[in-house]
């Protein structure tokens, strides 16, 4: 198993526009030995630095050695930080909530979390992964057939929600292919990923590469890729219409197609353009392949519209795809926003892979948890994206004692996660930008955005 991982997962450099994550060096020799021993003994982190061949394999999202060790022992009294005035900084996992600072370096390392996770949680079973694909595809086809058969106004809204949710489930399985957690076979990952993502109009490789950048830079103000905060300068530079639409529901929940074509404010490029800043020169063929697959699916949908009629295709495919987009934007946004207390974002020397990953959030989606493959179990996924989705719940339970208060237990959901609407609405009203300066910053509110009076 280990040799197979070595041959199929290699560490590759980030695009030149993103600085490399800083690698910390522990101050004590014992700490150094402990970190390297724990990292090297875990088979799933066996990484080669070899060059990529012509295959479509995904490179590991988590670096072999993460710059967190020296930061764990850094002095933690830093005074007030941007966005939260006079925040009292505590000693890691303090006894009381008032003594705990989520922005302080944690008193544990990545290796300690890894050591707590059972070894079998790292094992990828391609047959089990394919069984989820077969299940989801069967449900998608069954729902479409049932809706077309009944063709009644009372059935269509139920179909749109159910089918849009299943499109989202297909995306999550393709997401696992992109991380390499679907299987150890990079060709299988690529073929399945292309079929699943192209069917819902997602460019597999273009998205996979930008999502890799997101994982490698999670929690970094400038270098993160998706749903990262805007600096105040960029925020103020937006025209009023753009600023309002970005923070007024439901428009942010329709952002994904726009992001694929043009990325976020302050960033340039497209997931369809092989010459985009998102990609390295040796990734251009992959991007072209995915763009061709996306175009073929778009052409197929046009042909089906002529055969079945545009209204029928609108009901069978277009509206469910819109529901899928809303699921994607909702889930990915709430994984990084909307907590009851503001969480830090980092720059410069304060950022590390571990500290950035600890700002992510788990969410409970009730009945939807099983349908969308436990994607709400997000903290451990962000730290160790190699773990298959069917082991994430167990891995999270095992890691909780190590994470302590750095793990924020999600609120229990009803069968459907309506409670998350409140988190989303509150975040849209309060989380607008972060300071242009400072290495530990928190979201700030633009009191004038929604017509309220300007705060002093």
C-alpha positions in Angstrom: 0.0 0.0 0.0 2.7 2.4 1.0 4.7 1.9 -2.2 1.6 2.5 -4.3 0.9 5.7 -2.5 4.5 6.7 -3.1 4.2 6.1 -6.8 1.0 7.9 -7.2 1.2 10.9 -5.0 4.0 13.3 -5.3 4.5 16.8 -3.9 4.4 19.5 -6.5 5.1 23.2 -6.3 2.4 25.8 -6.0 1.8 28.2 -8.9 4.3 31.0 -8.9 1.8 33.6 -7.9 1.4 31.9 -4.5 4.3 31.9 -2.1 5.3 28.5 -0.7 4.0 27.8 2.8 6.6 28.5 5.4 8.2 25.4 6.9 8.8 25.7 10.6 11.9 24.2 12.3 11.3 23.0 15.9 13.5 24.5 18.5 14.1 21.2 20.3 15.7 18.1 18.8 13.2 15.8 20.5 10.3 17.7 18.9 12.0 17.3 15.5 12.4 13.6 15.9 8.8 13.2 17.1 7.4 15.2 14.2 9.4 13.3 11.5 8.8 9.9 13.1 5.0 10.4 13.3 4.9 11.7 9.7 7.1 9.1 8.1 5.5 6.1 9.9 2.1 6.9 8.5 1.7 5.2 5.1 -0.6 7.7 3.6 1.9 10.5 3.9 4.6 8.7 2.1 5.3 11.2 -0.6 7.7 11.3 -3.5 9.1 14.3 -5.1 9.2 12.8 -8.5 8.1 14.6 -11.6 4.6 14.0 -13.0 4.3 11.8 -16.0 1.5 12.0 -18.5 -1.1 10.6 -16.1 -3.9 12.7 -14.6 -3.1 12.0 -11.0 -3.7 14.5 -8.2 -0.9 15.6 -6.1 -1.1 15.6 -2.3 -2.9 18.6 -0.8 -1.2 18.3 2.5 2.6 19.1 2.6 4.9 16.5 4.1 6.2 18.8 6.8 4.0 21.7 7.8 5.3 24.8 9.4 3.6 24.6 12.7 6.0 23.3 15.2 7.9 26.4 16.0 4.6 28.4 16.1 3.3 26.0 18.8 5.8 27.3 21.3 5.7 31.0 20.2 4.8 33.6 22.8 1.0 34.0 22.6 0.4 37.4 24.2 -0.1 39.6 21.2 -2.6 42.2 22.4 -5.6 43.3 20.3 -6.0 42.0 16.8 -7.6 43.5 13.7 -11.4 43.0 13.7 -11.8 42.1 17.4 -10.9 44.9 19.8 -9.1 44.0 23.0 -9.4 40.3 22.6 -7.8 38.5 25.5 -5.5 35.8 24.2 -5.4 32.6 26.2 -3.1 29.6 26.6 -4.3 27.2 23.9 -7.2 25.0 25.3 -8.0 26.9 28.4 -10.4 25.9 31.1 -12.9 28.6 30.4 -14.2 30.0 27.1 -13.0 33.4 28.2 -9.4 32.2 28.3 -9.4 30.5 24.9 -8.2 32.3 21.8 -8.9 30.5 18.5 -6.2 32.6 16.9 -3.4 31.4 19.2 -1.0 28.7 18.0 -2.4 25.3 19.2 -0.5 23.3 21.8 -0.4 20.2 19.5 1.0 19.5 16.0 -0.3 17.8 12.9 1.5 14.6 13.8 -0.4 14.4 17.1 -3.7 14.5 15.2 -2.5 12.0 12.7 -1.4 9.6 15.4 -4.8 9.7 17.0 -6.6 8.5 13.8 -6.9 4.7 13.4 -4.7 3.3 10.6 -7.6 1.8 8.7 -9.2 5.2 8.2 -6.5 5.9 5.7 -7.3 2.9 3.5 -9.0 3.6 0.2 -11.4 0.9 -1.1 -12.1 1.5 -4.8 -14.9 -1.1 -4.8 -16.6 0.7 -2.0 -16.1 4.1 -3.7 -17.6 2.7 -7.0 -20.6 1.4 -5.1 -21.4 5.0 -4.0 -21.2 6.1 -7.6 -23.5 3.2 -8.8 -25.9 4.1 -6.0 -26.0 7.8 -6.8 -26.3 7.4 -10.6 -29.1 4.9 -10.1 -31.0 7.4 -7.9 -30.4 10.2 -10.5 -31.8 8.1 -13.3 -34.7 6.9 -11.2 -35.7 10.3 -10.2 -35.6 11.6 -13.7 -37.7 8.7 -15.0 -40.3 9.1 -12.2 -40.6 12.9 -12.8 -41.0 12.4 -16.6 -43.6 9.7 -16.0 -45.8 11.6 -13.6 -45.2 15.1 -15.2 -47.4 16.8 -12.7 -47.0 20.3 -11.2 -47.1 18.8 -7.7 -44.2 16.4 -8.5 -41.8 18.8 -10.2 -40.8 20.9 -7.1 -40.0 17.7 -5.1 -38.0 16.4 -8.0 -36.0 19.6 -8.4 -34.9 19.6 -4.8 -34.2 15.8 -4.7 -32.4 15.8 -8.0 -30.4 18.9 -7.3 -29.3 17.3 -4.0 -28.2 14.2 -5.9 -26.3 16.3 -8.4 -24.5 17.7 -5.4 -23.8 14.2 -4.2 -22.2 13.4 -7.6 -20.0 16.4 -7.2 -18.8 15.3 -3.8 -17.7 11.9 -5.3 -15.9 13.7 -8.1 -14.4 15.9 -5.4 -13.0 12.7 -3.8 -11.5 11.7 -7.1 -9.8 15.0 -7.3 -8.2 14.5 -3.9 -7.1 11.0 -4.7 -9.2 9.7 -1.7 -11.5 7.8 -4.1 -8.8 5.2 -4.9 -5.1 4.8 -5.3 -5.5 4.4 -9.0 -5.0 7.8 -10.6 -6.5 6.8 -14.0 -9.6 5.5 -12.3 -9.9 8.7 -10.3 -9.5 10.8 -13.4 -12.0 8.8 -15.5 -14.7 8.7 -12.8 -14.0 12.4 -11.9 -14.5 13.5 -15.5 -17.7 11.5 -15.9 -19.2 12.8 -12.7 -18.2 16.4 -12.9 -18.8 16.9 -16.7 -22.3 15.5 -16.2 -23.1 18.5 -13.9 -21.1 21.0 -16.0 -18.0 21.2 -13.8 -14.5 21.3 -15.5 -12.8 18.5 -13.5 -9.1 19.3 -13.8 -9.7 23.1 -13.8 -11.6 22.8 -10.5 -9.3 20.1 -9.1 -6.2 22.3 -9.4 -7.8 25.4 -8.0 -9.3 23.3 -5.1 -5.8 22.0 -4.4 -4.7 25.6 -4.1 -7.5 26.1 -1.6 -6.4 23.2 0.6 -2.8 24.2 0.5 -3.6 27.8 1.6 -6.7 27.4 3.7 -7.2 30.2 6.1 -4.8 32.6 4.3 -6.3 36.0 3.5 -4.7 36.4 0.1 -3.6 32.9 -1.0 -6.8 31.0 -0.2 -8.8 30.3 -3.4 -12.5 29.9 -2.5 -14.7 32.1 -0.2 -11.6 33.8 1.1 -12.2 37.3 2.7 -11.8 40.5 0.8 -9.3 43.0 2.2 -10.9 46.3 3.0 -9.1 48.0 0.0 -10.5 45.5 -2.5 -13.9 45.6 -0.8 -14.1 49.4 -1.0 -13.0 49.3 -4.7 -16.1 47.2 -5.7 -18.9 49.2 -7.2 -22.1 49.4 -5.2 -24.0 46.9 -7.2 -21.3 44.2 -7.0 -20.8 44.8 -3.3 -24.6 44.6 -2.6 -25.1 41.4 -4.7 -22.2 39.7 -3.1 -23.7 40.0 0.3 -27.5 39.8 -0.5 -29.2 36.5 -0.6 -29.8 34.5 -2.8 -27.2 35.9 -5.1 -24.1 34.5 -3.3 -25.7 31.1 -3.5 -25.5 31.4 -7.3 -21.9 32.3 -7.4 -20.2 29.1 -8.5 -20.6 29.3 -12.3 -19.4 32.9 -12.1 -16.4 31.8 -10.1 -15.6 29.1 -12.6 -15.4 31.6 -15.4 -13.8 34.6 -13.6 -12.7 33.6 -10.0 -13.2 35.9 -7.1 -12.7 39.7 -6.8 -9.0 40.6 -6.7 -8.0 37.4 -8.7 -7.9 36.8 -12.4 -8.1 33.8 -14.6 -10.7 31.1 -15.6 -11.0 27.4 -14.8 -11.5 26.9 -18.6 -8.5 28.8 -19.8 -5.3 26.6 -19.9 -3.2 29.9 -19.8 -4.9 31.1 -16.7 -2.8 32.1 -13.7 -4.4 29.2 -11.8 -2.3 26.7 -13.7 1.3 25.7 -14.3 2.4 25.2 -17.9 2.6 21.4 -17.5 -1.1 21.4 -16.4 -2.4 23.0 -19.6 -3.2 19.7 -21.3 -5.2 18.5 -18.3 -7.2 21.7 -18.4 -7.8 21.4 -22.1 -9.1 17.8 -21.6 -11.6 18.9 -19.0 -12.7 21.9 -21.0 -13.4 19.6 -24.0 -15.4 17.2 -21.8 -17.4 20.1 -20.4 -18.1 21.3 -23.9 -19.2 17.9 -25.0 -21.7 17.7 -22.2 -23.0 21.2 -23.0 -23.4 20.1 -26.7 -25.3 17.0 -25.6 -27.7 19.1 -23.5 -28.4 21.3 -26.5 -29.1 18.3 -28.7 -31.4 16.8 -26.0 -33.3 20.2 -25.9 -34.1 19.8 -29.6 -35.2 16.2 -29.1 -37.2 16.5 -25.9 -38.0 20.2 -26.0 -36.3 23.1 -24.1 -39.1 23.2 -21.4 -38.7 19.5 -20.6 -34.9 19.9 -20.4 -35.3 23.0 -18.2 -37.4 20.9 -15.8 -35.4 17.7 -16.0 -31.8 19.2 -15.9 -31.5 23.0 -15.7 -33.4 23.6 -12.5 -31.9 20.7 -10.6 -28.4 22.0 -11.7 -29.3 25.3 -10.2 -30.3 23.6 -7.0 -26.9 21.8 -7.1 -25.1 25.1 -7.4 -27.0 26.5 -4.4 -26.0 23.4 -2.4 -22.4 23.8 -3.4 -22.2 27.5 -2.5 -24.1 27.0 0.8 -22.0 24.1 2.0 -18.6 25.5 1.0 -19.4 28.9 2.4 -20.6 27.6 5.8 -17.5 25.4 6.1 -15.5 28.7 6.5 -18.0 31.2 7.7 -21.0 31.7 10.0 -19.7 30.4 13.3 -21.2 31.9 16.5 -17.9 33.5 17.3 -15.6 35.1 14.7 -12.7 33.0 13.6 -9.3 34.2 12.6 -7.7 34.5 9.1 -4.0 34.7 8.7 -1.2 36.3 6.8 2.6 36.1 6.7 4.4 34.3 9.5 1.3 33.7 11.5 -0.2 31.4 8.9 0.6 27.7 8.9 -1.1 24.7 7.3 -2.4 23.5 10.7 -3.6 26.9 12.0 -5.4 27.6 8.7 -7.1 24.2 8.7 -8.3 24.6 12.3 -10.4 27.6 11.2 -12.7 25.3 9.1 -16.0 24.1 10.5 -17.9 20.9 10.7 -21.7 21.1 9.9 -24.5 18.7 10.6 -27.0 18.3 7.7 -29.4 15.8 9.2 -30.7 13.3 6.7 -28.5 14.9 4.0 -25.3 13.7 5.7 -25.4 10.3 4.2 -26.7 11.5 0.8 -23.8 14.0 0.3 -21.2 11.6 1.7 -20.5 13.3 5.0 -18.9 16.3 3.4 -20.0 18.3 6.4 -17.2 16.5 8.4 -14.9 19.1 7.1 -12.1 19.8 9.7 -10.3 16.5 9.3 -10.9 16.5 5.6 -9.1 19.8 5.3 -6.2 18.6 7.3 -6.0 15.2 5.7 -7.8 15.2 2.4 -6.4 11.7 1.6 -8.9 10.1 4.0 -11.9 8.6 2.2 -15.3 10.2 3.0 -16.6 7.0 4.6 -13.9 7.2 7.3 -14.2 10.9 8.1 -16.7 10.6 10.9 -14.6 7.9 12.7 -11.4 9.9 12.1 -13.0 13.0 13.5 -14.2 11.3 16.7 -10.7 9.9 17.2 -9.1 13.3 16.8 -11.4 15.3 19.0 -9.5 14.7 22.2 -6.4 16.1 20.6 -8.1 19.1 19.0 -9.9 20.2 22.2 -11.5 23.6 21.8 -10.0 24.0 18.4 -12.8 21.7 17.3 -16.2 23.3 17.3 -18.9 20.7 17.7 -21.6 21.4 15.1 -25.2 22.1 16.2 -27.4 19.0 15.8 -29.6 19.2 12.8 -33.3 18.4 12.3 -33.9 15.9 9.4 -33.3 18.9 7.1 -30.7 21.5 8.0 -32.9 24.6 8.1 -31.0 25.9 11.1 -28.1 26.7 8.9 -30.1 29.4 7.1 -29.7 31.5 10.3 -25.9 31.1 10.2 -25.8 32.1 6.6 -28.0 35.2 7.0 -26.0 36.4 10.0 -22.7 35.9 8.2 -23.9 37.8 5.2 -24.8 40.7 7.4 -21.6 40.8 9.5 -18.7 39.2 7.5 -17.8 41.7 4.8 -14.0 42.4 4.8 -10.8 42.1 6.8 -8.2 44.7 7.6 -5.5 45.5 5.0 -2.9 45.1 7.7 -2.1 42.6 10.4 -1.2 38.9 10.3 -4.1 37.7 12.4 -7.4 39.4 11.3 -11.1 38.9 11.8 -14.1 39.8 9.6 -15.5 43.2 10.0 -18.9 44.6 9.2 -19.8 47.4 6.8 -22.6 49.0 8.7 -23.6 51.1 5.6 -24.0 48.1 3.3 -27.6 47.3 4.1 -28.8 50.8 4.8 -28.0 51.0 8.5 -26.4 54.1 9.9 -22.6 54.2 9.8 -21.0 53.1 13.0 -18.7 55.4 14.8 
